[in-house]
Amino acid sequence: MAANGQHAQKWARIKKDMLERPFLAFKIGLTPEEVEVYFGEGRPSPQRILEIDQLLDQEQAKKIARMQPVLAKLVGPRGASQFAEKMGLDGMTIKYIIEGNSRLLGHDMISKIEVFLSYITDFIVSLENQQDTKYHIRLQANRLKLSTEKVATKLQSVLPYFDDLPVRDKKSKKVFGKYPGDDFKIRQLESTLKHSITALQEVQAELNDLVEHFIQ
């Protein structure tokens, strides 16, 4: 029973990947008859599921091998983290590819890297991943939107502190309206503004990259 459950989970993952990228099924050699059955309610035998999974792994390995020299030339191992961050990926992912690591990546991650490379080099996106271009651009835009909203929320939380700032009389040097906790509020305002400016500068830089590579 446990083995059947594992096969069912594996097939659910495989089917999802192929439904999102229909050409992938034909690329790994499935017949039209198999596609018609498997994309419907049918399910391959456990042995056939393993065979299809191996074929998909081989296809992924080919894609990784095709990206490796492009990334190695474009990024280099030291720039992996910075490059990966622009795509919302872990720096180790790019480093693994550059170093020729045989670890397989998911189809979503591969298509994301392919799309990004296609915009900044003459790299050609795999046929089954070409429909993902707009999706990945929206993903990047939404990530920047969330970062900006996070900064806005933080700024909104300290806005009332401006109303509570004490006033020092120029002649008497006496501070009016100063209460316990005011020093904390002032430090919070200064700190929040400083970090918000830095965060927004990072968002602006990433937005510039997005516009340069994907829009203009």
Backbone torsions as a table, in degrees:
resi	resn	phi	psi	omega
1	MET	NA	-40.8	179.9
2	ALA	-62.4	-41.8	179.7
3	ALA	-63.3	-40.4	178.7
4	ASN	-62.6	-38.5	178.3
5	GLY	-65.2	-40.0	178.7
6	GLN	-64.6	-41.9	178.4
7	HIS	-64.0	-39.6	-179.4
8	ALA	-64.8	-42.3	178.5
9	GLN	-65.4	-42.8	179.7
10	LYS	-62.2	-43.3	-178.9
11	TRP	-66.9	-37.2	178.4
12	ALA	-60.1	-41.5	178.7
13	ARG	-66.8	-45.7	-179.6
14	ILE	-62.3	-45.1	-177.8
15	LYS	-63.2	-40.6	179.0
16	LYS	-61.3	-45.4	-179.9
17	ASP	-61.0	-41.8	-176.8
18	MET	-77.2	-31.9	176.4
19	LEU	-66.5	-35.2	178.0
20	GLU	-74.1	-23.4	-179.1
21	ARG	-135.7	75.3	-173.1
22	PRO	-54.2	-35.9	-177.9
23	PHE	-65.0	-23.4	-179.3
24	LEU	-60.3	-37.0	-179.4
25	ALA	-61.1	-44.1	179.4
26	PHE	-72.7	-30.9	-178.6
27	LYS	-64.7	-33.7	179.5
28	ILE	-90.7	3.9	171.2
29	GLY	99.5	11.4	176.2
30	LEU	-69.2	141.9	179.3
31	THR	-79.2	158.6	176.4
32	PRO	-55.8	-34.7	179.7
33	GLU	-66.1	-42.3	178.9
34	GLU	-64.6	-42.9	-179.8
35	VAL	-60.5	-43.8	-179.1
36	GLU	-60.9	-40.8	-178.7
37	VAL	-75.2	-48.7	-173.1
38	TYR	-71.3	-31.7	178.9
39	PHE	-78.0	-10.6	176.0
40	GLY	-94.7	-129.1	-178.1
41	GLU	-94.6	-9.0	-177.3
42	GLY	-73.1	161.3	177.7
43	ARG	-142.1	135.2	179.9
44	PRO	-65.4	166.1	174.1
45	SER	-68.0	159.8	178.1
46	PRO	-53.0	-40.1	-179.8
47	GLN	-65.7	-41.5	-179.9
48	ARG	-68.3	-34.8	176.8
49	ILE	-60.1	-44.3	179.1
50	LEU	-64.1	-40.2	179.1
51	GLU	-63.6	-44.7	179.3
52	ILE	-64.2	-40.1	179.0
53	ASP	-61.6	-41.2	178.5
54	GLN	-65.4	-39.8	178.0
55	LEU	-63.3	-39.7	177.5
56	LEU	-66.5	-39.1	176.9
57	ASP	-61.5	-41.4	179.0
58	GLN	-64.4	-39.1	178.7
59	GLU	-66.0	-40.8	177.3
60	GLN	-63.3	-41.7	179.9
61	ALA	-61.2	-38.5	177.7
62	LYS	-63.4	-41.7	-179.5
63	LYS	-65.2	-43.1	179.5
64	ILE	-62.4	-42.6	179.6
65	ALA	-64.1	-33.5	179.7
66	ARG	-72.6	-33.2	179.9
67	MET	-79.0	-26.9	-170.7
68	GLN	-54.7	-53.1	-178.4
69	PRO	-66.6	-30.8	179.1
70	VAL	-67.4	-46.2	179.4
71	LEU	-66.9	-40.1	-179.4
72	ALA	-60.6	-40.7	179.8
73	LYS	-74.7	-37.9	-174.5
74	LEU	-78.9	-40.5	-170.6
75	VAL	-109.2	-55.2	-172.1
76	GLY	80.3	156.8	-175.4
77	PRO	-62.3	-30.8	-177.4
78	ARG	-74.3	-26.0	-179.0
79	GLY	-98.0	10.9	-175.2
80	ALA	-61.4	-45.0	-176.2
81	SER	-63.8	-45.6	-179.1
82	GLN	-65.2	-40.8	179.5
83	PHE	-66.0	-43.8	-178.7
84	ALA	-63.3	-36.7	-178.3
85	GLU	-61.6	-33.3	178.9
86	LYS	-65.3	-23.4	179.1
87	MET	-102.6	0.0	-177.8
88	GLY	73.9	30.9	-178.8
89	LEU	-115.6	165.5	175.1
90	ASP	-76.0	137.8	-179.9
91	GLY	-59.5	-30.3	-179.4
92	MET	-66.1	-29.0	179.0
93	THR	-60.6	-48.7	179.3
94	ILE	-66.8	-39.0	-179.3
95	LYS	-62.8	-41.2	178.5
96	TYR	-59.5	-44.1	-178.5
97	ILE	-65.8	-46.7	-178.3
98	ILE	-59.4	-40.4	-177.9
99	GLU	-81.1	0.7	178.7
100	GLY	75.2	23.6	178.3
101	ASN	-63.9	139.7	-175.1
102	SER	-83.8	1.1	-179.0
103	ARG	-61.6	130.6	-178.0
104	LEU	-82.0	147.8	178.1
105	LEU	-110.4	159.1	177.1
106	GLY	-70.9	158.9	-178.9
107	HIS	-61.2	-38.7	-179.4
108	ASP	-62.6	-42.2	-178.9
109	MET	-67.6	-41.2	179.2
110	ILE	-62.9	-45.1	-178.6
111	SER	-65.4	-35.3	178.6
112	LYS	-62.6	-45.0	179.9
113	ILE	-67.4	-41.6	179.7
114	GLU	-60.0	-45.8	-179.3
115	VAL	-61.6	-45.2	-179.6
116	PHE	-62.0	-45.0	179.6
117	LEU	-63.0	-34.9	-177.2
118	SER	-66.7	-24.0	-178.6
119	TYR	-88.1	-22.4	-177.5
120	ILE	-112.3	-5.2	175.4
121	THR	-139.0	-172.1	177.0
122	ASP	-93.9	19.4	179.1
123	PHE	-61.9	136.4	-179.0
124	ILE	-101.1	124.9	-179.7
125	VAL	-68.0	140.0	176.8
126	SER	-56.2	145.6	-174.3
127	LEU	-55.8	-40.4	-176.6
128	GLU	-75.4	-9.8	-178.4
129	ASN	-105.5	-1.2	-172.7
130	GLN	-64.9	-28.0	-179.7
131	GLN	-75.0	-7.2	-176.8
132	ASP	-85.5	-6.8	-174.8
133	THR	-56.2	-54.8	-178.0
134	LYS	-62.3	-37.9	-179.6
135	TYR	-59.9	-45.5	-177.4
136	HIS	-70.0	-33.7	176.2
137	ILE	-64.7	-43.3	178.0
138	ARG	-64.1	-36.0	179.5
139	LEU	-62.2	-44.3	178.9
140	GLN	-64.5	-43.5	-179.1
141	ALA	-63.1	-40.9	179.9
142	ASN	-66.7	-35.3	179.2
143	ARG	-64.6	-41.6	177.5
144	LEU	-67.7	-35.6	177.5
145	LYS	-62.8	-44.4	179.4
146	LEU	-64.1	-39.2	178.0
147	SER	-62.9	-40.7	179.7
148	THR	-68.0	-41.6	178.7
149	GLU	-63.1	-35.9	178.3
150	LYS	-63.4	-42.5	177.8
151	VAL	-65.0	-43.2	-179.1
152	ALA	-61.6	-40.7	178.8
153	THR	-63.2	-42.6	179.6
154	LYS	-64.4	-42.7	178.8
155	LEU	-64.9	-40.7	-180.0
156	GLN	-60.6	-33.1	-176.6
157	SER	-70.9	-23.4	-178.6
158	VAL	-105.6	-1.4	-179.8
159	LEU	-56.3	-41.0	179.4
160	PRO	-60.1	-22.3	-179.4
161	TYR	-63.2	-27.8	178.2
162	PHE	-62.7	-35.7	-178.6
163	ASP	-71.3	-21.0	-175.2
164	ASP	-98.8	4.4	-178.2
165	LEU	-63.8	130.4	178.5
166	PRO	-72.7	160.6	-178.4
167	VAL	-119.6	132.4	179.2
168	ARG	-101.0	126.6	178.3
169	ASP	-70.8	130.4	-174.2
170	LYS	-64.5	-38.2	-176.4
171	LYS	-81.9	-53.2	-175.1
172	SER	-81.4	-14.1	-176.6
173	LYS	66.4	5.8	-179.5
174	LYS	-79.0	139.1	-179.8
175	VAL	-96.8	121.8	-179.8
176	PHE	-98.1	142.1	176.1
177	GLY	74.1	23.6	-179.9
178	LYS	-93.6	128.9	-178.3
179	TYR	-128.3	161.8	175.0
180	PRO	-57.1	134.7	-179.0
181	GLY	100.4	-13.2	-179.2
182	ASP	-64.8	-38.9	179.0
183	ASP	-60.8	-40.0	177.8
184	PHE	-62.4	-43.6	-179.2
185	LYS	-62.5	-40.8	179.7
186	ILE	-63.8	-44.2	178.0
187	ARG	-62.9	-38.8	178.6
188	GLN	-64.7	-41.6	177.6
189	LEU	-61.2	-48.7	-178.3
190	GLU	-62.8	-44.8	-178.3
191	SER	-66.1	-44.8	-178.5
192	THR	-64.1	-42.8	179.0
193	LEU	-63.9	-41.9	-179.9
194	LYS	-62.0	-49.5	-178.6
195	HIS	-68.4	-33.6	179.9
196	SER	-66.8	-41.2	178.1
197	ILE	-61.4	-43.5	178.9
198	THR	-62.9	-45.2	-179.0
199	ALA	-63.2	-41.7	-179.8
200	LEU	-69.9	-32.0	175.6
201	GLN	-64.9	-38.0	177.5
202	GLU	-66.6	-41.6	177.3
203	VAL	-62.3	-42.8	179.9
204	GLN	-61.7	-42.0	179.5
205	ALA	-63.4	-42.5	179.7
206	GLU	-68.4	-36.4	177.3
207	LEU	-64.5	-40.7	177.4
208	ASN	-59.9	-41.8	178.2
209	ASP	-63.5	-42.9	-178.8
210	LEU	-62.2	-44.5	179.1
211	VAL	-65.8	-44.0	-178.2
212	GLU	-64.0	-43.9	-172.4
213	HIS	-88.5	-30.8	-171.1
214	PHE	-116.8	-16.3	-172.4
215	ILE	-115.5	-51.8	-177.9
216	GLN	-84.1	NA	NA
